[in-house]
Amino acid sequence: MKESSNIKIFSIAFFCFLLSGNSIAHSDHSDVKVHDQNRPTVFITGSNRGIGFGLAKNYAIKGWNVIATCRSPDRAEELKKLASDYPNILIEELDVTDLAEIDELANKYEGVPIDVLINNAGILGDVQAQSFGSLDQSTFEKVMLVNAYGPLKVGEAFADNVALSDQKKIVSMTSGLGSMQITGNTDRFYFYRMSKAALNMGVIAMNVSLKSKGILSALIAPGMVETALLEASGYPLSGPVVVTIDQSALGLIEVIEEINPTTNRKNRGKAINYDKGIIPW
Ligand SMILES: NC(=O)c1ccc[n+]([C@@H]2O[C@H](COP(=O)([O-])OP(=O)(O)OC[C@H]3O[C@@H](n4cnc5c(N)ncnc54)[C@H](OP(=O)(O)O)[C@@H]3O)[C@@H](O)[C@H]2O)c1
């Protein structure tokens, strides 16, 4: 009799231990508190400056939970100031070429729904080192890693978060410079152009891989925007078609809102520009 009640107590204790183990595993992630669980959440790479910053700011103004990632939060003064004005912004460290960091952040956010994941981070790369006659391999590798591989790895790592959300969208920032029809007559920016063309193909393939999770993977393009990247290209920031960061970001937010299975099918995977124009392949 005594032995059977001991077994019973042991069983209950063991069961409680299992349960508590579960809740410990869960509480590992409890430091992640999105501002308001009833609001949608956007996750943005490269949000300390340029278009990524514009997207973080304008999503924050709309009241979304914003997970604003950047390589060096310590040095992201403007973003930190923005986050102090908008408590719905969470700043996280993320270099999209640091695979351990991607996994660590994905682990931290396990179970947190992300409605829209924006692969925005990108680099032009040294212009001279990607000019015919002085093509440099390490520059090629760096540009491809950041612009083409990084977005796929981030998409892969956070796909389950996106699948948990209502909107289920992964959007990746390409460029008209990745379009053969647009750039057929120029030989500048080899690696940047190749990286965006590669990204385009990866995003389309990812759309098929993620279909069973109900996730849409789509391409967006920001227009010519007055950022450091455009300046480094040598294009005049005062050029006739150049738009401000806010103009681009607000347009992109509308574009992202309108992305759905029908638009994806209709565009046959082509990128939608910030002004709703379709970028040809
Ligand atoms: N501006 C345009 O006219 C234009 C046109 C077409 C497409 N785009 C695309 O738009 C996106 C944003 O460009 P932008 O014009 O805003 O350029 P930007 O002002 O130069 O900003 C680039 C952002 O990407 C981040 N970044 C670079 N390497 C990274 C890495 N390894 N991991 C994480 N973040 C990284 C930068 O962070 P750090 O501050 O740490 O360097 C910065 O936040 C890019 O994908 C670009 O190709 C821009």
The ligand as a MOL file (V3000), in Angstrom:
LIG
                    3D

  0  0  0     0  0            999 V3000
M  V30 BEGIN CTAB
M  V30 COUNTS 48 52 0 0 0
M  V30 BEGIN ATOM
M  V30 1 N 19.0040 53.4210 -52.6010 0
M  V30 2 C 18.5730 52.9700 -53.7660 0
M  V30 3 O 18.3830 53.7480 -54.7310 0
M  V30 4 C 18.2940 51.5040 -53.9510 0
M  V30 5 C 17.7980 51.0990 -55.2060 0
M  V30 6 C 17.4960 49.7520 -55.3910 0
M  V30 7 C 17.6540 48.8410 -54.3490 0
M  V30 8 N 18.1380 49.2780 -53.1430 0 CHG=1
M  V30 9 C 18.2560 48.2550 -52.0950 0
M  V30 10 O 17.6280 48.7280 -50.9120 0
M  V30 11 C 18.2290 48.1290 -49.7650 0
M  V30 12 C 18.5980 49.2050 -48.7570 0
M  V30 13 O 19.5610 50.0440 -49.3650 0
M  V30 14 P 19.7940 51.5520 -48.9290 0
M  V30 15 O 19.7420 52.3560 -50.1700 0
M  V30 16 O 18.9400 51.9180 -47.7790 0 CHG=-1
M  V30 17 O 21.3260 51.4500 -48.5170 0
M  V30 18 P 22.1470 52.0240 -47.2630 0
M  V30 19 O 21.6570 53.3530 -46.8840 0
M  V30 20 O 23.5670 51.8560 -47.6510 0
M  V30 21 O 21.7490 51.0040 -46.0930 0
M  V30 22 C 22.1080 49.6600 -46.1810 0
M  V30 23 C 21.7080 48.9860 -44.8960 0
M  V30 24 O 22.0990 47.6070 -45.0020 0
M  V30 25 C 22.8560 47.2930 -43.8420 0
M  V30 26 N 23.7960 46.2000 -44.0520 0
M  V30 27 C 24.8580 46.1250 -44.8890 0
M  V30 28 N 25.4870 44.9500 -44.7500 0
M  V30 29 C 24.8130 44.2600 -43.7940 0
M  V30 30 C 24.9580 42.9940 -43.2050 0
M  V30 31 N 25.9580 42.1640 -43.5330 0
M  V30 32 N 24.0610 42.6090 -42.2630 0
M  V30 33 C 23.0530 43.4200 -41.9030 0
M  V30 34 N 22.8750 44.6470 -42.4020 0
M  V30 35 C 23.7410 45.0490 -43.3460 0
M  V30 36 C 23.5700 48.5750 -43.4790 0
M  V30 37 O 24.0510 48.4990 -42.1470 0
M  V30 38 P 25.4320 49.2370 -41.6650 0
M  V30 39 O 25.0450 50.6410 -41.3230 0
M  V30 40 O 25.8580 48.4280 -40.5050 0
M  V30 41 O 26.3760 49.1950 -42.8280 0
M  V30 42 C 22.4240 49.5550 -43.6810 0
M  V30 43 O 21.5550 49.5170 -42.5850 0
M  V30 44 C 19.4320 47.3400 -50.3010 0
M  V30 45 O 19.0760 45.9770 -50.4280 0
M  V30 46 C 19.6790 47.9510 -51.6660 0
M  V30 47 O 20.3070 47.0690 -52.5480 0
M  V30 48 C 18.4540 50.5760 -52.9380 0
M  V30 END ATOM
M  V30 BEGIN BOND
M  V30 1 1 1 2
M  V30 2 2 2 3
M  V30 3 1 2 4
M  V30 4 1 4 5
M  V30 5 2 4 48
M  V30 6 2 5 6
M  V30 7 1 6 7
M  V30 8 2 7 8
M  V30 9 1 8 9
M  V30 10 1 8 48
M  V30 11 1 9 10
M  V30 12 1 9 46
M  V30 13 1 10 11
M  V30 14 1 11 12
M  V30 15 1 11 44
M  V30 16 1 12 13
M  V30 17 1 13 14
M  V30 18 2 14 15
M  V30 19 1 14 16
M  V30 20 1 14 17
M  V30 21 1 17 18
M  V30 22 2 18 19
M  V30 23 1 18 20
M  V30 24 1 18 21
M  V30 25 1 21 22
M  V30 26 1 22 23
M  V30 27 1 23 24
M  V30 28 1 23 42
M  V30 29 1 24 25
M  V30 30 1 25 26
M  V30 31 1 25 36
M  V30 32 1 26 27
M  V30 33 1 26 35
M  V30 34 2 27 28
M  V30 35 1 28 29
M  V30 36 1 29 30
M  V30 37 2 29 35
M  V30 38 1 30 31
M  V30 39 2 30 32
M  V30 40 1 32 33
M  V30 41 2 33 34
M  V30 42 1 34 35
M  V30 43 1 36 37
M  V30 44 1 36 42
M  V30 45 1 37 38
M  V30 46 2 38 39
M  V30 47 1 38 40
M  V30 48 1 38 41
M  V30 49 1 42 43
M  V30 50 1 44 45
M  V30 51 1 44 46
M  V30 52 1 46 47
M  V30 END BOND
M  V30 END CTAB
M  END
